């Protein structure tokens, strides 16, 4: 059985705000958001632009990284969008030894 790969994505709303989410299918999830079937925070906000996405791995890691990205300042999020790092795993704290 193939392992399901999770992705973290960021959408920009027309007003400039960034929305962060996770999914196993970025294109499907964006389509859901555009038709009002996604997060309530995005309903009726207009055209959404995918400005960042990357593969994360398993659901547990995706949830942890999503939480950490959501805790970042607007400036830090804009830095992610501008520089598009290959991996976000550096945001996670190292496991205790």
N, C-alpha and C positions, 0 to 999 in steps of 0.2 A: 504494500500500500504506500502511495506517495505521501510524504509529509506535506501538510498544508503550510504554505509560506504566508506570513502576515506582512503587511506594509503599513508604514506610517505616512500620512499625507497631510499637506497643509493647503487650504483653499483661501484665496483672497476674495473678500466681499467687495462690492462696488465702493463702499465707503472706506476701504483700505484695511479693515480689520482682518485678522487672520484666524482661521478655524483649523484646529488640529484634530485628526481622527485616525483610526486604524481600521483595516479591512483586509480581506483576502483577495479582493478584486477591485482595484482602484477605479477602473472605468465604470463598472456597475454601480459602485457607491456614489460616484459623482453624479451619474444619471439619476440615482434615487434622490440625492440632495436637490438637483435642479427641478425635479418634478414634485418637490414638497413631501417626499416620502422618507426623508432622512431626519437628521436632528432638527428639533424645534427651533433651535437658535438660527438656523439658516432659512427657514420657511419665509417666503416672500421677500427675500433680501436682494433678488435680482440675479443677474448672471454671475456665476462663480468661476474663478480662474484657478486651476491647479498650478501652484507655484513651487511645490516641493513634494517629492515622494521618494521613499527608499524601502528596500526589502529589510525586514527586521529579523524574521525567523519564526519562532513559536509564539503562541498567543500570550503566554505569561510575560515574555520579554517585551512584546509589543505593548502590553498594558503598562508595564513599568516605564518604558520609554515615552509613551504617550503622556503619562502623568508628569514626567520630568520636563518634557517639552512645554506642556501647558503651564508649568511653574516659571518658565523663562520670562524675562521682560520682553516687551515689544521689540526693543533694540536687539536683543539676543536672537529672537525669532527671525527678525529681518536679516540678521547676519547669516543664519542658517540658509535662508532663501537665497541670499546673494552668493554664498560660497558653496552651496550644495555639496556637503561632505559625503564621502563614499559610505561612511558608517556613522551611526549615532551611538554605538555601543560604548564610546568613551564617556558618554553622559552618565552611564550607570556606575555606581560606586563599585570598587573592587570587592569581591567576596572576602570575608574575614579569613585570615590564615590560621 
